Amino acid sequence: MSEDLRAELETYLHALKVQTTCVDHAPVNLNVLAKKLGVGSGNLRFADEATMLDKLKVGQGCATALALLFDKDQSVKFVLEKDLLDGGHEMVYFHPMTNSATMGIRPDDLLRFLKETGHEPILETFE
């Protein structure tokens, strides 16, 4: 794998994992998601602790859309389950920078926040 591809893959973040929202689905299959994103099966994985702390100021297990506020150079790509915006949800729920609490936000407000931070979400179905 080239260094450019490795660097690009390390910037992918799946912050709104299905289990942290009000949507009830099976766990995300990273191989299937990698194929959908065009990065090849087996090439997508969660970032290590040091990368999470450096880029987003959160540790593993605390990934959240709110952490994109700290990604000043917009090097993190944000992949969002399409159903969270298009599924008719009144609110979506996730952790606010720590996994010891949960907060809700309207899908339109989440999208507005993401765009304000310079992160246009990549909308995908997670199957």
Secondary structure, DSSP 8 states (H G I E B T S, - for coil): --HHHHHHHHTEE--S-GGGSS-------HHHHHHHHTS-TT------HHHHHHHHS--TT---GGGGGG-TT--SEEEEEHHHHHS--S-EEE-SSSTT--EEE-HHHHHHHHHHTT---EEE---
